Amino acid sequence: MKRPNHSASDARKIQRSITKALRFVGGLMIIVSLFTFHSCKEEEPMNGLNVNNNLPYLDIAKFEQNLEDYIKWGNDEPIGWGFVINKDGHAERWKAYGNARSSVDTEKSFLIGRKINMASVSKFYTAIAVMQLLEKNNLSINALIGPHLPNSWNQGPGVNSLRFKDILRHESGLQSVNTDFSNTLSYEGIKQCISTGVVNSKQRNYLNVNFALCRILIPSLWNKAPNGPTIDIESDQATQDAYIDYMQEFVFDPCGLPNVNCQPESRMISTLYYNVNDGLSNANGTYYGDWTAICGGGGYFMSLYEMAAVSAYFENTEFLLSEESRNIMKENRIGMDTQDANDELHGEYYSKNGSISNSLNQGVLTQIVHFPLNHVECVVAMNTQGVTFRNGASLRQLVFDAYNDAWVTPNP
């Protein structure tokens, strides 16, 4: 049965009525019930598959254990990390390990509810907003971006043929680098990039500027949408504010998540970011400040709880996107990692990774993976770079391996 559409206000009312309280045990925050949904689908067999006919099925407990084992494989566990595994729209398993701040930085535990910089997983949330607004404006991903840029901006060669799809798939051909964020991802930096124009081949080239540009395109589309607010997209501050406001009202509020933004907690209490060897050398962690002026492609500060909630709502409801828009987003890997050959061993997988590191190789790793075949989503985050994962895998591949290795065949 098709799930009904709901307004953002309806979503918030339902969420408030079904989200249970957090409780504290021994000083550690434990999630009693993260989120759940009303659904009109019938109850499914164990793990979404019939285990009575000897077919393989996903063992969630084994998936959880694999995640832990594969991340600890090299005996160089992250300073702090955690995960949440969703099943059928609610949190099934979750754990947090280690510290958000090491002892040299005034020790604080890494918790499921503690904020961490999402890095490029932010692109997934930005992409949801763009897809919403394209639908509100009766536009497709093949619509041109040119009419939605500030009138004062000089549009360089090829910009008049750029589509939203080109931006959202990193196939724009724009000229930029994935460094010097304060300049390349600022309003003036993006303006300069558009003035330079399409000077490279329009093949996939992963550039943060593509999604930083959405920080201007989202307010522009919102301004033109039915009953949209008046927004001065010629103003850096106005577009910053409108981007954050839109994301809150239409991406995070429907998931029951208040006050999600690109501002960290104060340096004295926030999560810090390390290299895996910093614990041995007593090195201080690094601090990520306010990303509001350069966000879009990165910079949201969220907890694992909040990440998991958005993933659950994206896959299991139409509070965020219609089924049609969600399928377009998946088919085109919009705001997601590209598809590899091993992304469909047990149905198709959809993922987005995030990574930031400095000259000392201190930083953050984040990953979301959706496994729609059996309604499972997994989110992982760690405040550490340099960890050796099983078989030298990336964090994305590690989650795939942990999932694929958790399929078992019942005894006859």
C-alpha positions in Angstrom: 0.0 0.0 0.0 1.3 3.4 -0.9 2.2 5.6 2.2 0.2 8.8 2.3 1.9 12.2 2.0 2.0 14.3 5.1 2.8 17.9 5.8 5.8 18.9 7.9 3.5 20.0 10.7 1.7 16.6 10.6 5.1 14.9 10.7 6.1 16.8 13.8 2.8 16.0 15.6 3.2 12.3 14.9 6.9 12.3 15.9 6.2 14.0 19.2 3.5 11.4 19.9 5.7 8.4 19.2 9.2 9.4 20.2 10.0 8.3 23.7 12.3 9.9 26.2 16.0 9.4 26.6 17.2 8.0 29.9 20.6 8.0 31.6 22.2 5.0 33.1 25.5 5.3 34.9 26.1 8.7 33.3 25.8 7.3 29.8 23.0 8.3 27.5 21.0 5.3 26.3 18.4 5.6 23.6 15.3 3.8 24.7 13.5 4.3 21.5 14.9 6.5 18.7 12.1 6.6 16.3 9.2 4.5 14.9 6.6 5.0 12.3 3.0 4.1 11.5 3.1 1.9 8.4 0.4 0.3 6.4 2.6 -2.6 5.3 2.0 -6.0 6.7 4.4 -7.5 9.2 7.3 -9.2 7.5 9.1 -12.5 8.3 12.3 -12.3 10.3 14.8 -9.8 8.8 12.4 -9.4 5.8 13.0 -12.9 4.5 11.3 -16.2 5.1 13.6 -18.2 7.3 11.5 -21.3 7.1 12.5 -22.2 3.5 16.2 -22.3 4.2 17.0 -19.1 2.3 19.8 -16.9 3.6 18.8 -14.0 5.8 20.5 -11.1 7.5 21.5 -11.7 11.1 21.4 -8.2 12.7 23.4 -9.3 15.7 26.1 -10.7 13.4 26.1 -7.4 11.4 26.6 -5.5 14.6 29.5 -7.8 15.7 31.1 -7.6 12.3 31.1 -3.8 12.4 32.9 -3.8 15.8 35.4 -6.5 14.8 36.2 -5.0 11.4 36.8 -1.5 12.8 39.0 -2.9 15.6 40.8 -5.2 13.1 44.2 -3.4 13.1 44.4 -3.0 16.9 44.3 0.8 16.4 40.7 1.6 17.4 39.4 5.1 16.8 39.6 7.6 19.7 35.8 7.7 19.6 33.2 6.1 17.4 29.7 4.7 17.3 27.0 3.3 15.0 23.2 2.9 14.8 21.6 0.1 12.8 17.9 0.7 11.8 15.5 -2.1 10.9 12.0 -1.4 9.5 12.1 2.3 10.5 13.3 2.0 14.0 16.7 1.7 15.8 17.6 -2.0 16.2 21.2 -1.8 17.5 23.4 1.1 18.6 26.7 1.4 20.5 29.3 4.1 21.2 32.9 3.6 22.1 35.8 5.6 23.4 36.0 9.4 23.8 34.8 12.5 22.0 37.6 14.2 23.8 40.8 12.5 25.0 42.2 12.9 28.5 44.6 15.6 27.4 41.6 17.6 26.2 39.4 17.0 29.3 37.9 13.6 28.7 34.3 13.2 27.5 32.8 10.0 26.3 31.7 9.5 22.7 27.9 9.1 22.9 25.2 8.2 20.4 23.6 11.6 21.2 26.8 13.7 21.0 27.3 16.0 18.0 30.0 15.4 15.4 30.8 17.1 12.1 29.1 15.1 9.4 31.5 16.2 6.7 30.2 15.2 3.2 27.3 13.2 4.5 25.8 16.7 4.6 25.5 16.4 0.8 22.9 13.8 1.3 20.7 16.1 3.4 21.3 19.0 0.9 20.3 16.8 -2.0 17.0 15.9 -0.2 16.2 19.7 0.0 17.0 20.3 -3.7 14.8 17.4 -4.7 11.9 18.7 -2.6 12.2 22.1 -4.1 12.5 20.9 -7.7 9.2 19.0 -7.1 7.6 22.1 -5.5 8.5 24.2 -8.6 7.5 21.5 -11.0 11.0 21.1 -12.3 13.1 18.0 -13.1 16.7 17.3 -12.3 17.4 18.2 -16.0 16.2 21.8 -15.4 18.9 24.5 -16.0 20.5 26.2 -12.9 21.1 29.5 -14.7 17.7 31.1 -14.1 18.1 30.4 -10.4 21.5 32.1 -9.9 21.8 35.7 -8.7 21.2 38.2 -11.5 24.4 40.1 -10.7 26.5 37.0 -11.2 28.5 36.8 -14.4 27.8 33.3 -15.9 30.9 32.1 -17.5 31.1 29.8 -20.5 28.9 26.7 -20.4 27.0 27.8 -17.2 23.9 28.4 -19.3 23.8 24.7 -20.1 24.4 23.4 -16.6 21.6 21.3 -15.1 20.8 20.5 -11.5 21.6 16.9 -12.3 25.2 18.0 -13.4 25.7 19.7 -10.0 24.2 17.0 -7.9 26.2 14.2 -9.6 29.5 16.1 -9.6 29.5 16.3 -13.4 29.4 20.1 -13.7 32.9 20.7 -15.3 33.4 23.7 -12.9 36.9 24.6 -11.8 37.6 24.3 -8.1 39.6 22.4 -5.5 38.7 20.5 -2.4 40.9 22.7 -0.2 40.9 26.3 1.1 37.3 26.0 2.1 37.0 29.5 3.5 37.6 30.9 0.0 36.5 28.2 -2.4 33.2 27.5 -0.7 32.3 31.1 0.4 29.7 33.1 -1.4 32.4 35.1 -3.2 34.3 31.9 -4.0 31.2 30.3 -5.6 30.5 33.5 -7.5 34.0 33.4 -8.9 33.7 29.8 -9.8 30.5 30.5 -11.8 32.2 33.4 -13.5 35.1 31.1 -14.6 32.5 28.8 -16.0 32.6 25.2 -17.3 36.2 24.8 -18.3 36.7 21.0 -17.6 35.2 17.9 -19.1 31.7 17.3 -17.8 32.7 13.9 -16.3 32.4 13.1 -12.6 34.9 15.1 -10.6 34.0 15.3 -6.9 34.0 18.9 -5.9 32.6 20.4 -2.7 31.7 23.6 -4.6 28.9 21.7 -6.5 27.0 21.3 -3.2 28.1 24.6 -1.7 26.4 26.2 -4.8 23.2 24.6 -3.5 23.4 27.0 -0.5 22.4 29.6 -3.1 20.1 27.5 -5.3 18.0 26.3 -2.4 17.0 29.8 -1.3 16.4 30.8 -4.9 14.1 27.8 -5.5 12.3 28.4 -2.2 11.8 32.0 -3.1 10.0 30.9 -6.3 8.0 28.0 -4.8 4.3 28.5 -4.1 3.9 30.5 -0.9 7.7 30.8 -0.6 9.3 33.6 1.4 11.0 36.6 -0.2 14.8 36.0 -0.1 17.5 38.3 -1.4 19.8 35.8 -3.1 22.2 38.6 -3.9 23.1 38.7 -0.2 25.6 36.2 1.3 24.0 36.5 4.7 20.4 36.1 3.4 21.3 32.9 1.5 23.1 31.5 4.5 20.1 32.1 6.7 17.6 30.8 4.2 19.6 27.6 3.6 19.8 26.8 7.3 16.1 27.8 7.8 14.9 25.6 4.9 16.9 22.6 5.9 15.5 22.9 9.5 11.9 23.3 8.5 11.7 20.8 5.7 14.4 18.2 6.3 15.1 18.0 10.0 11.8 19.2 11.6 9.8 16.4 9.8 12.1 13.9 11.4 11.5 15.5 14.9 15.0 16.9 15.1 15.2 20.5 16.4 18.2 22.8 16.2 20.2 21.0 13.6 22.8 23.4 12.1 26.4 24.0 11.1 27.5 25.5 14.4 29.5 23.3 16.8 29.4 23.5 20.6 32.0 25.7 22.3 35.6 24.5 22.0 35.6 23.6 25.7 33.0 20.9 25.4 32.6 20.0 21.7 33.8 16.8 20.1 37.4 17.1 18.9 39.1 15.3 16.1 42.2 13.2 16.2 44.7 11.0 14.5 44.7 7.4 15.7 48.1 7.8 17.3 47.3 11.0 19.2 46.3 8.9 22.3 49.9 7.6 22.5 51.6 10.9 22.0 49.1 12.9 24.1 48.4 15.3 21.2 45.5 17.7 21.5 42.6 17.2 19.1 41.6 19.7 16.5 38.4 21.8 16.7 36.0 22.5 13.8 34.4 25.9 14.1 31.3 27.4 12.5 30.7 26.1 9.0 27.6 28.2 8.3 29.2 30.5 5.7 30.7 27.6 3.7 28.2 24.8 4.2 26.1 22.9 1.7 28.6 20.2 0.8 29.7 19.7 4.4 29.6 21.2 7.8 26.4 19.9 9.6 27.0 18.9 13.2 24.7 16.0 14.1 24.6 13.0 16.4 24.4 9.4 15.3 20.9 9.4 16.6 20.0 12.3 14.3 21.7 10.8 11.3 19.9 7.5 11.8 16.5 9.3 12.1 16.9 11.1 8.8 17.9 7.8 7.1 14.9 6.0 8.6 12.5 8.7 7.5 14.0 8.9 4.0 13.7 5.2 3.4 10.4 4.4 5.2 8.1 7.4 4.8 7.2 10.1 2.4 7.6 12.8 5.0 10.8 14.0 3.2 10.3 13.0 -0.4 7.6 11.5 -2.6 8.4 7.9 -3.7 9.0 9.2 -7.2 11.5 11.8 -6.1 13.2 9.3 -3.8 13.6 6.8 -6.6 15.0 9.5 -8.9 17.5 10.4 -6.3 18.6 6.8 -5.8 18.7 5.9 -9.5 21.0 8.9 -10.2 23.0 8.5 -7.0 22.2 12.2 -6.2 23.9 13.2 -3.0 25.3 9.7 -2.7 28.4 7.7 -3.5 28.7 6.3 -7.0 27.7 2.7 -7.5 30.3 0.0 -7.5 30.0 -3.6 -8.7 29.7 -4.9 -5.2 26.9 -2.6 -4.3 24.2 -5.2 -5.0 25.2 -8.5 -3.6 22.0 -8.5 -1.5 19.9 -6.0 -3.4 21.1 -2.5 -4.3 23.0 -0.5 -1.6 23.0 3.3 -1.4 25.6 5.2 0.6 27.3 8.5 1.3 30.7 8.9 3.0 32.3 11.9 4.7 35.9 12.6 5.5 37.9 15.6 6.7 41.6 15.7 7.6 44.3 18.3 8.3 48.0 18.3 7.8 48.5 16.1 11.0 46.0 13.6 9.6 43.5 14.5 12.3 39.9 14.4 11.3 36.6 12.7 11.0 35.1 9.8 9.1 31.3 9.4 8.6 29.2 6.9 6.6 25.6 6.2 5.9 24.5 3.1 4.0 21.0 2.0 3.1 20.1 -1.6 2.4 16.5 -1.4 1.1 16.0 -5.1 0.4 15.4 -5.8 4.1 14.7 -2.2 5.3 18.0 -1.7 7.0 20.1 1.5 7.4 23.4 1.8 9.1 25.2 5.0 10.2 28.8 5.1 11.5 30.9 8.1 12.7 34.3 8.4 14.2 36.4 11.4 15.3 39.6 9.8 14.1 41.7 9.5 10.9 44.4 6.9 10.3 42.6 3.8 11.5 43.5 0.5 9.8 40.3 -1.3 8.9 39.9 -5.0 8.0 41.7 -5.8 4.7 42.7 -2.1 4.4 39.1 -1.3 3.4 37.5 2.1 3.3 34.8 2.8 5.9 32.2 2.4 3.2 33.6 -1.0 2.1 33.8 -2.1 5.7 30.1 -1.5 6.3 29.4 -3.4 3.0 31.6 -6.3 4.2 30.1 -6.4 7.7 26.6 -6.5 6.2 27.4 -9.1 3.5 29.2 -11.3 5.9 26.2 -11.3 8.3 24.0 -13.3 5.9 23.4 -16.8 7.2 21.5 -19.9 6.1 19.2 -21.4 8.7 19.7 -25.1 9.6 17.4 -27.5 7.9 
